Amino acid sequence: SMLRGKNGHQRKEVKRLCSWLRKSLNPDVVVLSNLLIGGCAPSIRTDLDIPVFATLQGDDIFLDDLVEPYRSQALSEMRSLVKSIDGFLVNSDYYGNLMSEMLEIPKEKIHVVPLGIDTKDFETIERSGEQRDSRRIGYLARLSKEKGLHVLVDAFIQLKERTGFEDVHLDIAGWRGSTNIEFANEQLQKLRDAGLESCFTDHGTISREQKLEMLSGIDLMCVPTVYREPKGL
């Protein structure tokens, strides 16, 4: 219904949105955070006579979680909205090609805007791992199945069973929301059950300063994402 805009159950809200945009903001362009809320795009484009863009950043993940016939219905509605969107913003060529094929978006409508990181505070950091006797693997991401923490944990356990990797240590850091706590705890317990209590460190959710400190001390960064990563660097 959201995707159907003025033809859906939220038609009154679409009208209110257009009225508010016209009277309160009078924007030159509107950028939607994803196409899943794009049902309002045709009305905005027509009523305000301005271009409408949409960022694509995980719409496919939501679609893949839907059961049929709702996935096919939603996909069909999203494809029908493509003509009402002036351009789509993505963070990588890979994801742009993926979504262009999935949503049948003309390639000329895809605009790649690479992600960037402010590295000014990296310049004064000295690598802390030079004087250590251990090699360190780092995981810095949301502690979730989507980010592949379980893949890394299983691989680390196998690695520690091999000769020559006795010194390797695993540093884990990242946010764990209420929906991921059980999964995260299961993975950490898996390491303990394998007798690796002293071979990994759970840093929890850390600040930027702590992230920089951690990154300066690891030898290998590993975030084995198992889904189509829309924001890969």
N, CA, C and O of each residue as an XYZ file, in Angstrom:
932
protein
N       0.822     -1.203      0.000
C       0.000      0.000      0.000
C       0.861      1.261      0.000
O       0.546      2.227     -0.695
N       1.951      1.257      0.779
C       2.871      2.405      0.802
C       3.443      2.661     -0.584
O       3.612      3.809     -0.994
N       3.738      1.590     -1.296
C       4.339      1.722     -2.618
C       3.337      2.242     -3.650
O       3.733      2.746     -4.701
N       2.055      2.122     -3.355
C       1.036      2.573     -4.304
C       0.698      4.052     -4.150
O      -0.076      4.599     -4.936
N       1.274      4.699     -3.142
C       1.126      6.143     -2.993
C      -0.308      6.615     -2.963
O      -1.092      6.176     -2.122
N      -0.661      7.511     -3.877
C      -2.004      8.094     -3.891
C      -3.085      7.075     -4.230
O      -4.274      7.353     -4.074
N      -2.679      5.905     -4.688
C      -3.643      4.845     -4.984
C      -3.729      3.817     -3.857
O      -4.464      2.835     -3.957
N      -2.972      4.050     -2.785
C      -2.972      3.131     -1.656
C      -3.773      3.672     -0.487
O      -4.436      4.703     -0.600
N      -3.707      2.972      0.634
C      -4.470      3.377      1.814
C      -3.920      4.651      2.459
O      -4.595      5.275      3.277
N      -2.703      5.032      2.094
C      -2.086      6.230      2.672
C      -2.261      7.460      1.774
O      -1.493      8.416      1.882
N      -3.249      7.443      0.905
C      -3.420      8.536     -0.059
C      -3.565      9.897      0.622
O      -3.061     10.903      0.122
N      -4.262      9.925      1.778
C      -4.422     11.195      2.490
C      -3.080     11.704      3.011
O      -2.821     12.907      3.009
N      -2.226     10.775      3.459
C      -0.912     11.161      3.973
C      -0.014     11.675      2.850
O       0.783     12.590      3.056
N      -0.145     11.092      1.678
C       0.630     11.557      0.524
C       0.227     12.991      0.190
O       1.078     13.831     -0.104
N      -1.064     13.259      0.236
C      -1.563     14.607     -0.042
C      -1.062     15.594      1.004
O      -0.662     16.711      0.675
N      -1.086     15.174      2.274
C      -0.599     16.035      3.360
C       0.890     16.299      3.215
O       1.352     17.415      3.452
N       1.641     15.279      2.827
C       3.087     15.430      2.649
C       3.392     16.451      1.563
O       4.229     17.333      1.751
N       2.721     16.332      0.442
C       2.953     17.261     -0.667
C       2.592     18.691     -0.262
O       3.293     19.639     -0.616
N       1.508     18.836      0.474
C       1.083     20.156      0.934
C       2.113     20.757      1.882
O       2.441     21.940      1.791
N       2.620     19.926      2.796
C       3.622     20.406      3.764
C       4.922     20.795      3.071
O       5.525     21.818      3.396
N       5.347     19.980      2.122
C       6.573     20.288      1.390
C       6.444     21.615      0.647
O       7.372     22.424      0.634
N       5.294     21.824      0.036
C       5.081     23.035     -0.756
C       5.024     24.280      0.128
O       5.608     25.310     -0.212
N       4.326     24.189      1.257
C       4.113     25.361      2.102
C       5.258     25.629      3.078
O       5.568     26.784      3.372
N       5.885     24.566      3.578
C       6.887     24.741      4.629
C       8.325     24.746      4.124
O       9.153     25.500      4.635
N       8.632     23.926      3.141
C      10.013     23.805      2.686
C      10.250     24.375      1.291
O      11.268     25.017      1.035
N       9.316     24.135      0.411
C       9.466     24.541     -0.985
C      10.832     24.102     -1.528
O      11.606     24.941     -1.988
N      11.135     22.807     -1.480
C      12.470     22.318     -1.863
C      12.707     22.382     -3.370
O      11.769     22.430     -4.166
N      13.984     22.382     -3.734
C      14.358     22.342     -5.144
C      14.454     20.903     -5.639
O      14.324     20.632     -6.832
N      14.682     19.996     -4.711
C      14.783     18.578     -5.043
C      14.453     17.771     -3.787
O      14.683     18.237     -2.671
N      13.927     16.588     -3.963
C      13.643     15.693     -2.838
C      14.436     14.409     -3.036
O      14.424     13.818     -4.116
N      15.127     13.986     -1.977
C      15.890     12.735     -2.015
C      15.288     11.776     -0.996
O      15.301     12.052      0.204
N      14.772     10.672     -1.461
C      14.191      9.654     -0.586
C      15.289      8.703     -0.118
O      16.196      8.375     -0.882
N      15.209      8.266      1.121
C      16.252      7.406      1.684
C      16.229      5.996      1.108
O      17.221      5.275      1.202
N      15.118      5.601      0.520
C      15.017      4.302     -0.146
C      13.779      4.307     -1.038
O      12.933      5.195     -0.934
N      13.681      3.324     -1.902
C      12.545      3.279     -2.826
C      11.311      2.665     -2.187
O      10.213      2.778     -2.733
N      11.471      2.025     -1.052
C      10.336      1.404     -0.377
C       9.315      2.446      0.078
O       8.141      2.127      0.265
N       9.762      3.686      0.256
C       8.836      4.766      0.609
C       8.559      5.639     -0.618
O       8.080      6.766     -0.496
N       8.866      5.104     -1.793
C       8.771      5.881     -3.024
C       7.381      6.030     -3.606
O       7.222      6.636     -4.666
N       6.369      5.492     -2.938
C       5.013      5.621     -3.466
C       4.562      7.064     -3.590
O       3.668      7.379     -4.375
N       5.190      7.946     -2.806
C       4.834      9.366     -2.840
C       5.547     10.111     -3.965
O       5.200     11.256     -4.255
N       6.534      9.488     -4.603
C       7.357     10.164     -5.610
C       6.557     10.738     -6.778
O       6.780     11.892     -7.144
N       5.629      9.978     -7.380
C       4.873     10.546     -8.505
C       4.109     11.811     -8.118
O       4.054     12.768     -8.890
N       3.522     11.813     -6.924
C       2.753     12.981     -6.477
C       3.664     14.169     -6.212
O       3.338     15.293     -6.592
N       4.797     13.937     -5.569
C       5.741     15.024     -5.288
C       6.237     15.631     -6.591
O       6.302     16.851     -6.744
N       6.581     14.767     -7.514
C       7.129     15.214     -8.801
C       6.103     16.044     -9.580
O       6.447     17.050    -10.201
N       4.847     15.610     -9.538
C       3.788     16.301    -10.279
C       3.314     17.562     -9.571
O       3.208     18.623    -10.186
N       3.029     17.446     -8.274
C       2.452     18.570     -7.531
C       3.445     19.703     -7.311
O       3.071     20.875     -7.353
N       4.720     19.355     -7.074
C       5.715     20.385     -6.790
C       6.569     20.726     -8.010
O       7.308     21.710     -8.002
N       6.464     19.907     -9.055
C       7.223     20.120    -10.284
C       8.727     20.214    -10.001
O       9.404     21.131    -10.465
N       9.229     19.251     -9.233
C      10.653     19.192     -8.895
C      11.153     17.762     -9.099
O      10.358     16.823     -9.087
N      12.461     17.590     -9.285
C      13.003     16.239     -9.439
C      13.005     15.477     -8.118
O      13.130     16.066     -7.044
N      12.866     14.173     -8.219
C      12.888     13.297     -7.047
C      13.950     12.219     -7.265
O      13.959     11.533     -8.287
N      14.840     12.087     -6.286
C      15.877     11.063     -6.329
C      15.637     10.067     -5.197
O      14.937     10.370     -4.232
N      16.215      8.892     -5.322
C      16.097      7.881     -4.269
C      17.451      7.213     -4.061
O      18.148      6.878     -5.019
N      17.806      7.027     -2.809
C      19.017      6.281     -2.470
C      18.652      4.803     -2.345
O      17.639      4.457     -1.737
N      19.466      3.953     -2.912
C      19.257      2.509     -2.788
C      20.296      1.969     -1.817
O      21.495      2.005     -2.094
N      19.829      1.469     -0.681
C      20.763      1.014      0.349
C      20.145     -0.090      1.209
O      19.964      0.067      2.417
N      19.832     -1.191      0.567
C      19.308     -2.327      1.305
C      17.868     -2.671      0.999
O      17.271     -3.503      1.681
N      17.300     -2.041     -0.019
C      15.924     -2.346     -0.394
C      15.756     -3.831     -0.720
O      14.720     -4.429     -0.428
N      16.789     -4.414     -1.331
C      16.727     -5.821     -1.724
C      16.645     -6.749     -0.521
O      16.020     -7.807     -0.587
N      17.281     -6.348      0.585
C      17.260     -7.173      1.796
C      15.839     -7.260      2.339
O      15.375     -8.330      2.734
N      15.155     -6.111      2.353
C      13.765     -6.092      2.812
C      12.897     -6.956      1.906
O      12.068     -7.730      2.382
N      13.093     -6.819      0.599
C      12.298     -7.598     -0.353
C      12.501     -9.095     -0.157
O      11.545     -9.870     -0.189
N      13.749     -9.491      0.045
C      14.055    -10.914      0.169
C      13.488    -11.526      1.442
O      13.358    -12.746      1.542
N      13.147    -10.681      2.416
C      12.555    -11.184      3.659
C      11.040    -11.358      3.550
O      10.410    -11.938      4.434
N      10.464    -10.852      2.463
C       9.018    -10.990      2.271
C       8.685    -12.371      1.701
O       9.449    -12.932      0.915
N       7.552    -12.898      2.103
C       7.085    -14.170      1.545
C       6.214    -13.867      0.332
O       5.695    -12.761      0.185
N       6.064    -14.845     -0.516
C       5.189    -14.686     -1.676
C       3.722    -14.788     -1.243
O       3.418    -15.530     -0.309
N       2.815    -14.073     -1.890
C       3.029    -13.312     -3.125
C       3.476    -11.872     -2.890
O       3.587    -11.094     -3.837
N       3.737    -11.508     -1.609
C       4.007    -10.107     -1.287
C       5.325     -9.607     -1.874
O       5.436     -8.441     -2.255
N       6.331    -10.494     -1.949
C       7.599    -10.059     -2.529
C       7.411     -9.660     -3.988
O       7.858     -8.592     -4.407
N       6.755    -10.515     -4.755
C       6.546    -10.231     -6.175
C       5.684     -8.992     -6.377
O       5.923     -8.206     -7.293
N       4.682     -8.820     -5.519
C       3.816     -7.647     -5.624
C       4.597     -6.366     -5.332
O       4.469     -5.372     -6.047
N       5.409     -6.405     -4.271
C       6.199     -5.227     -3.907
C       7.227     -4.910     -4.988
O       7.441     -3.747     -5.328
N       7.860     -5.949     -5.525
C       8.858     -5.754     -6.574
C       8.226     -5.128     -7.811
O       8.820     -4.251     -8.440
N       7.035     -5.572     -8.158
C       6.324     -5.025     -9.308
C       5.994     -3.546     -9.096
O       6.141     -2.734    -10.009
N       5.550     -3.204     -7.892
C       5.227     -1.809     -7.585
C       6.482     -0.936     -7.642
O       6.436      0.190     -8.138
N       7.599     -1.457     -7.135
C       8.847     -0.688     -7.139
C       9.334     -0.457     -8.565
O       9.815      0.627     -8.896
N       9.209     -1.462     -9.390
C       9.610     -1.303    -10.790
C       8.756     -0.256    -11.494
O       9.248      0.484    -12.345
N       7.481     -0.197    -11.138
C       6.595      0.782    -11.774
C       6.922      2.207    -11.337
O       6.557      3.165    -12.018
N       7.606      2.350    -10.204
C       7.965      3.679     -9.699
C       9.221      4.239    -10.359
O       9.486      5.438    -10.272
N       9.986      3.388    -11.009
C      11.268      3.808    -11.586
C      11.106      5.003    -12.518
O      11.945      5.904    -12.526
N      10.044      5.013    -13.295
C       9.839      6.112    -14.252
C       9.562      7.439    -13.560
O       9.705      8.499    -14.169
N       9.165      7.389    -12.282
C       8.863      8.614    -11.538
C      10.054      9.112    -10.718
O       9.958     10.135    -10.040
N      11.163      8.399    -10.779
C      12.374      8.789    -10.059
C      13.391      9.311    -11.071
O      13.699      8.637    -12.054
N      13.909     10.511    -10.827
C      14.842     11.123    -11.777
C      16.231     10.498    -11.726
O      16.959     10.512    -12.719
N      16.595      9.956    -10.578
C      17.902      9.327    -10.468
C      18.005      8.515     -9.193
O      17.314      8.787     -8.212
N      18.881      7.506     -9.216
C      19.091      6.643     -8.056
C      20.536      6.762     -7.594
O      21.461      6.676     -8.402
N      20.727      6.958     -6.301
C      22.056      7.110     -5.723
C      22.473      5.807     -5.051
O      21.742      5.264     -4.223
N      23.648      5.312     -5.410
C      24.196      4.096     -4.803
C      25.634      4.376     -4.386
O      26.240      5.351     -4.832
N      26.177      3.513     -3.528
C      27.525      3.738     -3.012
C      28.605      2.940     -3.726
O      29.788      3.101     -3.428
N      28.216      2.081     -4.667
C      29.228      1.306     -5.387
C      28.696      0.862     -6.742
O      27.487      0.745     -6.940
N      29.612      0.618     -7.671
C      29.230      0.107     -8.989
C      28.538     -1.247     -8.850
O      27.559     -1.536     -9.537
N      29.072     -2.070     -7.944
C      28.515     -3.410     -7.743
C      27.031     -3.340     -7.384
O      26.198     -4.015     -7.990
N      26.718     -2.509     -6.384
C      25.330     -2.439     -5.927
C      24.450     -1.749     -6.967
O      23.270     -2.074     -7.103
N      25.021     -0.808     -7.691
C      24.271     -0.144     -8.746
C      23.853     -1.122     -9.831
O      22.711     -1.103    -10.292
N      24.786     -1.980    -10.237
C      24.480     -2.986    -11.258
C      23.452     -3.988    -10.748
O      22.556     -4.407    -11.480
N      23.595     -4.365     -9.479
C      22.673     -5.330     -8.878
C      21.246     -4.796     -8.865
O      20.313     -5.484     -9.278
N      21.085     -3.562     -8.387
C      19.748     -2.989     -8.265
C      19.181     -2.571     -9.617
O      17.966     -2.575     -9.816
N      20.063     -2.211    -10.543
C      19.607     -1.877    -11.890
C      18.931     -3.079    -12.526
O      17.907     -2.952    -13.198
N      19.519     -4.250    -12.303
C      18.944     -5.483    -12.851
C      17.677     -5.880    -12.106
O      16.687     -6.269    -12.724
N      17.706     -5.783    -10.785
C      16.562     -6.214     -9.986
C      15.328     -5.347    -10.224
O      14.216     -5.861    -10.355
N      15.530     -4.023    -10.279
C      14.401     -3.098    -10.387
C      14.173     -2.604    -11.812
O      13.292     -1.781    -12.062
N      14.986     -3.119    -12.749
C      14.869     -2.732    -14.163
C      15.041     -1.219    -14.328
O      14.238     -0.542    -14.970
N      16.122     -0.720    -13.721
C      16.445      0.707    -13.781
C      17.419      0.949    -14.930
O      18.445      0.273    -15.007
N      17.133      1.884    -15.817
C      18.090      2.212    -16.887
C      19.425      2.642    -16.281
O      19.449      3.383    -15.298
N      20.521      2.188    -16.856
C      21.845      2.469    -16.302
C      22.113      3.969    -16.173
O      22.818      4.397    -15.259
N      21.552      4.767    -17.086
C      21.813      6.208    -17.032
C      21.162      6.884    -15.825
O      21.478      8.029    -15.504
N      20.257      6.174    -15.162
C      19.615      6.740    -13.977
C      20.375      6.405    -12.690
O      20.039      6.908    -11.619
N      21.393      5.559    -12.800
C      22.176      5.156    -11.631
C      23.362      6.098    -11.465
O      24.133      6.303    -12.403
N      23.510      6.669    -10.273
C      24.622      7.577     -9.976
C      25.393      7.040     -8.770
O      24.835      6.902     -7.681
N      26.664      6.741     -8.968
C      27.490      6.185     -7.892
C      28.112      7.312     -7.076
O      28.823      8.163     -7.611
N      27.835      7.307     -5.782
C      28.405      8.282     -4.850
C      29.201      7.486     -3.814
O      28.629      7.010     -2.834
N      30.513      7.335     -4.018
C      31.320      6.506     -3.111
C      31.292      7.035     -1.683
O      31.248      8.243     -1.450
N      31.319      6.112     -0.741
C      31.406      6.491      0.664
C      32.815      6.983      0.969
O      33.777      6.585      0.313
N      32.926      7.835      1.953
C      34.239      8.340      2.337
C      34.398      8.353      3.842
O      33.416      8.296      4.583
N      35.627      8.426      4.286
C      35.934      8.464      5.713
C      36.883      9.626      5.977
O      37.867      9.810      5.260
N      36.585     10.402      7.002
C      37.484     11.473      7.409
C      38.681     10.836      8.110
O      38.533     10.262      9.189
N      39.844     10.932      7.515
C      41.028     10.240      8.042
C      42.019     11.170      8.745
O      43.159     10.777      8.990
N      41.603     12.390      9.070
C      42.530     13.338      9.694
C      43.130     12.790     10.985
O      44.328     12.933     11.231
N      42.283     12.158     11.813
C      42.801     11.663     13.087
C      43.571     10.355     12.939
O      44.093      9.833     13.924
N      43.648      9.822     11.733
C      44.472      8.642     11.502
C      45.947      9.025     11.382
O      46.837      8.216     11.643
N      46.187     10.276     10.983
C      47.541     10.705     10.653
C      48.486     10.693     11.847
O      49.691     10.505     11.684
N      47.944     10.893     13.045
C      48.802     10.968     14.233
C      48.884      9.646     14.985
O      49.520      9.566     16.036
N      48.246      8.614     14.455
C      48.231      7.328     15.149
C      49.411      6.466     14.705
O      49.662      6.294     13.513
N      50.109      5.942     15.669
C      51.208      5.028     15.377
C      50.701      3.600     15.493
O      49.888      3.281     16.361
N      51.187      2.762     14.618
C      50.760      1.367     14.653
C      51.231      0.731     15.946
O      52.426      0.704     16.241
N      50.270      0.212     16.724
C      50.594     -0.320     18.045
C      50.986     -1.787     18.017
O      51.408     -2.336     19.035
N      50.851     -2.424     16.865
C      51.096     -3.858     16.818
C      52.528     -4.260     16.544
O      52.850     -5.448     16.567
N      53.409     -3.279     16.279
C      54.770     -3.614     15.893
C      55.544     -4.331     17.001
O      56.389     -5.180     16.717
N      55.257     -3.989     18.270
C      56.025     -4.546     19.377
C      55.378     -5.790     19.991
O      55.893     -6.335     20.967
N      54.260     -6.239     19.430
C      53.550     -7.369     20.025
C      54.096     -8.699     19.546
O      54.715     -8.797     18.486
N      53.853     -9.714     20.349
C      54.254    -11.069     19.987
C      53.124    -11.812     19.279
O      53.341    -12.889     18.724
N      51.913    -11.239     19.298
C      50.765    -11.919     18.701
C      50.310    -11.222     17.430
O      50.534    -10.027     17.237
N      49.666    -11.999     16.569
C      49.017    -11.446     15.382
C      47.529    -11.327     15.700
O      46.958    -12.178     16.381
N      46.910    -10.255     15.197
C      45.532     -9.991     15.595
C      44.621     -9.818     14.384
O      44.952     -9.138     13.413
N      43.457    -10.465     14.484
C      42.400    -10.334     13.484
C      41.311     -9.463     14.098
O      40.926     -9.674     15.248
N      40.814     -8.493     13.347
C      39.804     -7.588     13.878
C      38.467     -7.695     13.162
O      38.409     -7.817     11.938
N      37.402     -7.648     13.939
C      36.031     -7.584     13.411
C      35.401     -6.333     13.992
O      35.238     -6.227     15.208
N      35.042     -5.378     13.133
C      34.438     -4.128     13.585
C      33.192     -3.865     12.748
O      33.271     -3.318     11.648
N      32.056     -4.259     13.280
C      30.779     -4.124     12.571
C      29.664     -4.520     13.532
O      29.920     -4.958     14.654
N      28.445     -4.364     13.083
C      27.311     -4.815     13.884
C      27.440     -6.315     14.125
O      27.730     -7.077     13.203
N      27.223     -6.731     15.368
C      27.329     -8.152     15.694
C      26.032     -8.845     15.284
O      25.129     -9.045     16.097
N      25.963     -9.201     14.018
C      24.741     -9.785     13.475
C      25.089    -10.871     12.470
O      26.221    -10.974     11.999
N      24.091    -11.671     12.158
C      24.293    -12.745     11.189
C      24.570    -12.173      9.808
O      25.363    -12.726      9.044
N      23.903    -11.046      9.488
C      24.086    -10.439      8.173
C      25.536    -10.049      7.925
O      26.026    -10.145      6.800
N      26.217     -9.613      8.969
C      27.604     -9.181      8.824
C      28.591    -10.346      8.878
O      29.796    -10.150      8.722
N      28.079    -11.555      9.100
C      28.918    -12.742      8.990
C      29.790    -13.057     10.187
O      30.816    -13.723     10.043
N      29.404    -12.592     11.371
C      30.207    -12.886     12.559
C      30.374    -14.388     12.755
O      31.449    -14.849     13.138
N      29.317    -15.152     12.497
C      29.383    -16.604     12.676
C      30.386    -17.247     11.726
O      31.026    -18.242     12.069
N      30.522    -16.678     10.533
C      31.485    -17.206      9.564
C      32.906    -17.005     10.082
O      33.742    -17.905     10.003
N      33.165    -15.809     10.614
C      34.488    -15.512     11.159
C      34.792    -16.380     12.378
O      35.901    -16.898     12.513
N      33.813    -16.538     13.261
C      34.016    -17.347     14.465
C      34.357    -18.792     14.091
O      35.289    -19.373     14.646
N      33.611    -19.365     13.161
C      33.872    -20.748     12.739
C      35.254    -20.867     12.103
O      35.978    -21.832     12.344
N      35.611    -19.873     11.287
C      36.918    -19.900     10.624
C      38.045    -19.745     11.645
O      39.091    -20.385     11.527
N      37.824    -18.891     12.646
C      38.847    -18.665     13.670
C      39.084    -19.932     14.491
O      40.221    -20.267     14.823
N      38.004    -20.623     14.808
C      38.134    -21.878     15.562
C      38.948    -22.893     14.760
O      39.813    -23.574     15.310
N      38.670    -22.990     13.466
C      39.424    -23.906     12.610
C      40.885    -23.476     12.506
O      41.789    -24.312     12.505
N      41.106    -22.176     12.418
C      42.470    -21.655     12.308
C      43.290    -22.007     13.545
O      44.458    -22.383     13.441
N      42.671    -21.883     14.708
C      43.388    -22.139     15.959
C      43.699    -23.619     16.161
O      44.514    -23.975     17.013
N      43.055    -24.473     15.385
C      43.335    -25.908     15.468
C      44.577    -26.285     14.669
O      45.086    -27.400     14.788
N      45.060    -25.354     13.860
C      46.219    -25.624     13.013
C      47.520    -25.215     13.703
O      47.544    -24.317     14.544
N      48.564    -25.876     13.335
C      49.886    -25.554     13.869
C      50.386    -24.249     13.256
O      50.226    -24.009     12.060
N      50.990    -23.418     14.090
C      51.565    -22.173     13.605
C      50.688    -20.955     13.818
O      51.067    -19.842     13.452
N      49.512    -21.157     14.411
C      48.604    -20.031     14.636
C      48.251    -19.875     16.118
O      47.223    -19.297     16.471
N      49.126    -20.403     16.970
C      48.867    -20.351     18.404
C      48.796    -18.921     18.930
O      48.111    -18.660     19.919
N      49.496    -17.995     18.280
C      49.571    -16.618     18.775
C      48.432    -15.732     18.282
O      48.266    -14.618     18.779
N      47.653    -16.195     17.326
C      46.635    -15.340     16.702
C      45.504    -15.024     17.685
O      44.988    -15.909     18.368
N      45.133    -13.742     17.738
C      44.098    -13.263     18.662
C      42.989    -12.591     17.859
O      43.253    -11.948     16.842
N      41.760    -12.739     18.313
C      40.604    -12.155     17.626
C      40.019    -11.018     18.452
O      39.649    -11.208     19.610
N      39.938     -9.825     17.844
C      39.325     -8.660     18.483
C      37.960     -8.418     17.850
O      37.853     -8.234     16.638
N      36.922     -8.420     18.675
C      35.551     -8.237     18.194
C      34.965     -6.974     18.806
O      35.004     -6.789     20.022
N      34.423     -6.107     17.961
C      33.797     -4.882     18.460
C      32.635     -4.508     17.555
O      32.680     -4.718     16.343
N      31.597     -3.952     18.163
C      30.462     -3.519     17.362
C      29.172     -3.493     18.155
O      29.057     -4.091     19.225
N      28.217     -2.791     17.602
C      26.910     -2.630     18.246
C      26.099     -3.909     18.124
O      26.137     -4.587     17.098
N      25.376     -4.225     19.166
C      24.460     -5.364     19.127
C      23.103     -4.899     19.631
O      22.928     -4.634     20.820
N      22.150     -4.803     18.721
C      20.808     -4.380     19.097
C      20.049     -5.509     19.770
O      20.553     -6.625     19.892
N      18.842     -5.210     20.202
C      18.041     -6.198     20.927
C      17.778     -7.444     20.090
O      17.641     -8.542     20.630
N      17.708     -7.272     18.770
C      17.429     -8.420     17.905
C      18.671     -9.270     17.644
O      18.568    -10.377     17.117
N      19.849     -8.751     18.013
C      21.090     -9.471     17.724
C      21.805    -10.000     18.963
O      22.793    -10.726     18.850
N      21.310     -9.640     20.140
C      22.004    -10.026     21.376
C      22.138    -11.540     21.500
O      23.216    -12.045     21.814
N      21.058    -12.255     21.258
C      21.097    -13.714     21.388
C      22.105    -14.320     20.420
O      22.888    -15.194     20.790
N      22.076    -13.845     19.175
C      23.015    -14.348     18.168
C      24.455    -14.049     18.573
O      25.321    -14.920     18.494
N      24.709    -12.817     19.007
C      26.065    -12.418     19.387
C      26.571    -13.259     20.555
O      27.712    -13.722     20.545
N      25.723    -13.455     21.556
C      26.117    -14.254     22.719
C      26.412    -15.699     22.328
O      27.321    -16.321     22.879
N      25.649    -16.229     21.384
C      25.875    -17.601     20.919
C      27.255    -17.734     20.276
O      27.951    -18.728     20.483
N      27.643    -16.728     19.500
C      28.938    -16.785     18.822
C      30.094    -16.662     19.809
O      31.104    -17.354     19.681
N      29.943    -15.785     20.786
C      30.993    -15.630     21.796
C      31.110    -16.893     22.647
O      32.209    -17.298     23.024
N      29.966    -17.508     22.945
C      29.988    -18.744     23.723
C      30.623    -19.875     22.922
O      31.271    -20.757     23.485
N      30.436    -19.843     21.618
C      31.035    -20.853     20.748
C      32.564    -20.805     20.862
O      33.231    -21.840     20.861
N      33.100    -19.595     20.960
C      34.546    -19.437     21.121
C      35.000    -19.971     22.480
O      36.041    -20.621     22.585
N      34.215    -19.692     23.508
C      34.564    -20.178     24.853
C      34.506    -21.704     24.904
O      35.378    -22.349     25.488
N      33.475    -22.272     24.288
C      33.324    -23.729     24.288
C      34.468    -24.413     23.551
O      34.783    -25.574     23.812
N      35.085    -23.678     22.628
C      36.214    -24.229     21.873
C      37.522    -24.059     22.636
O      38.593    -24.397     22.132
N      37.428    -23.530     23.862
C      38.622    -23.348     24.679
C      39.442    -22.134     24.298
O      40.645    -22.084     24.555
N      38.791    -21.148     23.682
C      39.516    -19.972     23.181
C      39.205    -18.709     23.982
O      39.305    -17.598     23.461
N      38.830    -18.883     25.238
C      38.484    -17.746     26.100
C      39.580    -16.686     26.122
O      39.294    -15.489     26.106
N      40.828    -17.129     26.158
C      41.951    -16.187     26.247
C      42.452    -15.734     24.885
O      43.400    -14.953     24.793
N      41.817    -16.222     23.830
C      42.294    -15.916     22.476
C      41.432    -14.893     21.748
O      41.677    -14.592     20.580
N      40.426    -14.358     22.431
C      39.615    -13.321     21.803
C      39.240    -12.269     22.840
O      39.210    -12.537     24.041
N      38.953    -11.062     22.344
C      38.532     -9.965     23.207
C      37.252     -9.366     22.656
O      37.191     -8.970     21.492
N      36.231     -9.303     23.497
C      34.969     -8.672     23.116
C      35.006     -7.237     23.633
O      34.864     -7.002     24.833
N      35.194     -6.287     22.735
C      35.330     -4.884     23.118
C      33.981     -4.190     23.293
O      33.923     -3.077     23.816
N      32.898     -4.836     22.861
C      31.582     -4.219     22.962
C      31.420     -3.075     21.970
O      32.108     -3.019     20.951
N      30.505     -2.169     22.279
C      30.302     -0.985     21.445
C      31.346      0.055     21.827
O      31.451      0.427     22.996
N      32.111      0.525     20.861
C      33.237      1.401     21.181
C      33.125      2.758     20.490
O      32.433      2.902     19.482
N      33.816      3.742     21.046
C      33.823      5.105     20.513
C      34.753      5.186     19.303
O      35.467      4.232     18.996
N      34.738      6.321     18.626
C      35.630      6.490     17.474
C      37.089      6.379     17.905
O      37.893      5.747     17.220
N      37.434      6.991     19.037
C      38.810      6.919     19.522
C      39.219      5.472     19.774
O      40.334      5.065     19.450
N      38.307      4.703     20.354
C      38.597      3.294     20.622
C      38.689      2.491     19.324
O      39.467      1.542     19.223
N      37.889      2.882     18.337
C      37.959      2.213     17.037
C      39.327      2.428     16.401
O      39.928      1.500     15.859
N      39.809      3.669     16.474
C      41.112      3.978     15.894
C      42.219      3.202     16.607
O      43.159      2.713     15.979
N      42.090      3.102     17.922
C      43.085      2.354     18.694
C      43.074      0.882     18.306
O      44.127      0.263     18.150
N      41.884      0.334     18.154
C      41.766     -1.074     17.775
C      42.320     -1.310     16.372
O      43.075     -2.256     16.145
N      41.939     -0.446     15.437
C      42.385     -0.613     14.055
C      43.898     -0.489     13.924
O      44.503     -1.129     13.065
N      44.505      0.327     14.769
C      45.954      0.503     14.698
C      46.700     -0.709     15.237
O      47.906     -0.845     15.031
N      45.981     -1.588     15.929
C      46.644     -2.727     16.548
C      46.375     -4.071     15.905
O      46.905     -5.087     16.354
N      45.548     -4.095     14.845
C      45.254     -5.384     14.208
C      46.083     -5.559     12.938
O      46.564     -4.590     12.351
N      46.235     -6.806     12.534
C      46.994     -7.124     11.327
C      46.088     -7.437     10.145
O      46.491     -7.320      8.988
N      44.854     -7.838     10.456
C      43.909     -8.214      9.406
C      42.501     -7.834      9.833
O      42.076     -8.133     10.949
N      41.781     -7.170      8.933
C      40.385     -6.816      9.188
C      39.502     -7.818      8.460
O      39.717     -8.086      7.278
N      38.509     -8.376      9.152
C      37.659     -9.389      8.527
C      36.203     -9.173      8.917
O      35.831     -9.358     10.076
N      35.378     -8.779      7.942
C      33.930     -8.655      8.134
C      33.277     -9.400      6.969
O      32.940     -8.789      5.954
N      33.099    -10.715      7.109
C      32.619    -11.555      5.997
C      31.113    -11.486      5.779
O      30.401    -12.471      5.979
N      30.639    -10.323      5.372
C      29.210    -10.105      5.151
C      28.619    -11.181      4.241
O      29.196    -11.516      3.207
N      27.469    -11.714      4.634
C      26.870    -12.811      3.867
C      25.709    -12.354      2.990
O      25.092    -13.175      2.311
N      25.405    -11.066      2.993
C      24.360    -10.568      2.107
C      24.971     -9.582      1.124
O      26.159     -9.273      1.215
N      24.178     -9.089      0.194
C      24.676     -8.156     -0.812
C      24.896     -6.798     -0.150
O      23.945     -6.065      0.121
N      26.138     -6.479      0.102
C      26.499     -5.295      0.880
C      26.287     -4.009      0.072
O      26.985     -3.784     -0.917
N      25.327     -3.160      0.482
C      25.081     -1.928     -0.274
C      26.073     -0.816      0.034
O      26.174      0.153     -0.719
N      26.805     -0.948      1.134
C      27.699      0.137      1.547
C      29.137     -0.334      1.717
O      29.862      0.173      2.573
N      29.543     -1.284      0.920
C      30.914     -1.769      1.032
C      31.916     -0.709      0.610
O      31.678      0.038     -0.339
N      33.032     -0.647      1.315
C      34.087      0.307      0.967
C      35.073     -0.343     -0.001
O      36.040      0.294     -0.418
